[in-house]
Amino acid sequence: MENKHIKNCRYYKGEETNPFNPQSIRYTFWIVEKIYATIVCNSEIEQENVGTAFSLAFPDLLEEYSIPVYLKATLYTQYMRFGGSNSAFEDWLLEYLRQAP
């Protein structure tokens, strides 16, 4: 079954194994995109959870940047899960957008 959300991903292309070096930021971005494409996009509850957290923290970023809001929200929730801060998130998001897969 084709996952239509993979087209929104820059790093995750449906692989079972992460192709990036574990020391690379791309490795992390691949993991987050896999979560987005395989879990968040297939669950209304997950969409609500990540969407609510993101919209409360960053209402001004909902329409910013050229990526779907649930992908931004997944990036945010995973960033925060591993010790990130609200003040540094937008810089991390810009790093995600700057990296070339």
N, C-alpha and C positions, 0 to 999 in steps of 0.2 A: 504494500500500500504506500503510495507516494505521500510524503509529508509536504504540503504546500507551504509550510512556514519556513522550510529550509532556504527558500529563495531570499528571505530577509537576512540570512546569516552570512557573515563575511568569512568565518573560519570553519564552522561545522557544516559539513556537506553530507551527513548521513553515515559517516564512518563509525564502526564499532570501537575502534581504537584511536586515541588522540595522536595525530601525526606530528605534533609539535614537540620540541625539546621541553622537558619539564621545567627548565630554568628560564624559559621564555614567557613573556607576558601573553603571547599568542596561545600558549598552552591553557592559561586561565580563561582567556576569552572563548576558546573552543568549548571548554566545560560549561561556561555560562550559556553559550548559544545552544548547546545540546539540551540543557535544562529547559530553556525557552521553547525549543522546537518540539521536544518530546514530552514534556510535562505541562508547562504553563499553557501552551496553546491547545492542549487537549483536555483542559479542565477549567470549567467556569469558576469553580471555587478558587483555584490557584490564580486565575486571572484577577478575580476580585481581591484576593489577598495582596498580590504584588502591586496591583493597580492602586489600591487604597493607600498602601504604605508610600508609594512613590508620589502620588498626587498630594498627599498631606505634606510630605517633605519638600517637594519641588513643584508647586502648582505652575510656576512660570516656565518650566521645562517640558510640560506636556506636549506642546506643539513645536518645540525647538528641535533642531537637528533632523536629519532625514532618515530616521529609523522608527519603526513602529513603537508605540507607547509601551506595549507589553514587553518588548525587548529591552527598552530603557529601564522599565520597572524591574525586570529580572536582573539586569546588570546592577541596579541599585541594591536590591535585596541581597544578592550574593556578595556584593562589595561590603555591605554593612555586616553581613553574617561573619565575615572573616576579619573584622576589626577596623573597617574603614570608618570615616567620619563624614557627616553631611558636608562639612566645609571643604573637603577634598574630593568629593564625588564628581563634581563637574569636570575637574582637571582629569580624573581617571576616565571619565566618559570621552573627553576630547582625545586622550591617548588611544582609546579604543578606536575612535574614528580616524586617527592619524596613521595607525599601524596598517601596513599593507600585508594582506595574507600571504 
